[in-house]
Amino acid sequence: MIETLAGFAIFLALALIRVPMAFAMGIVGFGGVAYMLSFNAASSMIGQITYETGMSYTLSVIPLFILMGNFVVRARLSDEIYHAAYCFLGHRRGGLAMSTIVASAGFGAICGSSIATAATFSKVSYPSMRRYGYADALAAGSIAAGGTLGILIPPSVIMVIYGILTETSVGKLFIAGILPGIAGTVLLCLAVRWMVWRDPAAGPPAEPHPWAERWASLRHVWPMIGLFVLVIGGIYVGAFTATEGAGIGAGGAFLFALWRRALTWRVLFEILVESARTTSMLFMILIGALMFASFINYTTMPADLKDFVTLFKDMPFLVVVAICVIYVVLGSAMEELSMILLTVPLFFPVVTGLGYDPVWFGVVIVIVVQIGLVSPPVGMNIFVVKNLLRNVDIVTVFRGVTPFMVALIALMALVVAFPPIATWLPGFMK
Amino acid sequence: MGFGDKPFALFDRAVEPALGAVSAVVLFGMMALTCTDVIGRYFFNQPIYGAFEITEMLLALLIFAGLPLVTLRNDHVTVDVLDPVTPGWLLRLQHAAACAVAFVSTGYLAWRLWLRADTLLGAGETTAQLKFKLAWLTYAMSLLMALTAIAFLILAFRPAQRAAQSDGSASQGLGP
């Protein structure tokens, strides 16, 4: 117990002198294991973890999905998805903001990054919302919140990381994200409705499109729908592993970008190196986190927590609610990835010990991260949007994002209260 | 350009593009390999022999070749919420300390990987199907980790940057 708290304190001190997260976690993990066992044990353990993480077949899903997302971002598909959503929803009050959310969800179905999704739609949908006189708060809020759907709707980088940390099937996690993703899209759209109900001037309707044009707008979107169905469907029916699905997805997105003439040799090189860099960065963090987790596993903390929680074993629901509250509070102050990596080794055994499904908990964790990404003051998506929309001040973004944050909290409550939303679909997988 | 600048310039002009090229080729290769393997398996009943192992080895190469690149661009995830209120002198001190800590860590990891490679070489460990000597790959991992340590050293001599404004551009926008 004491050694764990000391570990967290040292981690915090290192992080605050700006030691990169990966090293702060790795060093504390190393020091901790050296203290609990021996220096030699820690040395061979860090060597082992680095070597095995580097050569893990399951992990090759990460660079391939990142690559797929980068191809899609460069292929400028976002414009078409947005246009299609706009044709169907634009004539409603707040319709452009709802289009942003629906388009973000569609984009998230091929891109596993919430930041990339928010950045993309800051460029794609903000100009048209501005043209139609949308309030900045509504525009910025819908972009920041819509972006978070990128990590809930498969593929998702956060799900892969959770899967690796807890040895949960990445394929099942992906499938489990589909229904909550749809529910999340609906809830965020309801938040838009609420905002325009409060202030009808915030989101004036655009002129309606004839049905012929609406159907025509879908024409440009179907290749990507096809790719999604191929990749996620293939993983679902077990035609291929998550890694193979990611490879096929990246290959398909590559061909798609070629077909759209979005690639020059130079752009291709940039996309590849960019994806490689993101991969390396994530792996360094993962190695640090795995070392940290091994230290935690040698401490009495997980057992202590479990003992403590058995006091509540008649009300497991209460424990889950408590964990969710802790996460929402932590998420507003911490960088989300490190939050997950630091806390999942502690909470996962507790939650699964209470009989909850690891896949379900993974989905809850992803929603928690979504909430963290849009919660003031340090939500990542808020800053992405703020920095791209230079004329919008930060307080406006905070104000705009709050109803969406409430909607995401409602989504979390929904998934916590009705676990089948997450577990029903993956239940059919082998 | 002073005497001490030369090796730094060399790193920027030679090592960075070389590693960029390596990681680009490796990643594209990984994608092509997976696609060919799956297509071969379903349509021609002929998967690629050892595809699983090649993917693993390519992944290791990809990650370790990318690390010096991440480091040189100062792209490691860092807690920077306090940056706007940190005075300049403290920021410089933090930067130096953080680089030193990371330099020691990566240097130590490089050394551990080298020892592991020695062991693998001695034991003659190979991959199961293709009989590729794992020691060579591990030596490569160790050398790339050593390059990362050098990159941290170079970074230490560069001015400390405040929290990069995340504008969702290429380097920042595509993380989780």
Interface residues (C-beta under 8 A of the other chain):
Chain A: L14 A15 L16 I17 R18 V19 P20 M21 A22 F23 G26 I27 S43 S44 I46 G47 T50 Y51 G54 M55 S56 Y57 L59 S60 P63 L64 I66 L67 G69 N70 V73 G112 S113 S114 I115 A116 A118 A119 T120 S122 I151 V157 I158 I161 A239 F240 T243 E244 A246 G247 I248 A250 G251 F254 F269 E270 L272 V273 E274 S275 A276 R277 T278 T279 S280 M281 L282 F283 M284 I285 E335 E336 L337 S338 V378 M380 F383 V384 N387 L388
Chain B: G20 S23 A24 V26 L27 F28 M30 M31 A32 L33 T34 C35 D37 V38 Y42 F52 T55 E56 M57 L58 L59 A60 L62 I63 F64 A65 G66 L67 L69 V70 R73 D75 H76 V77 T78 V79 D80 V81 L82 Q94 H95 A97 A98 V101 A102 S105 L109 R112 L113 L115 R116 L137 T138 M141 M145 Q165 S166 D167 G168 S169 A170 S171 Q172 G173 L174 G175 P176
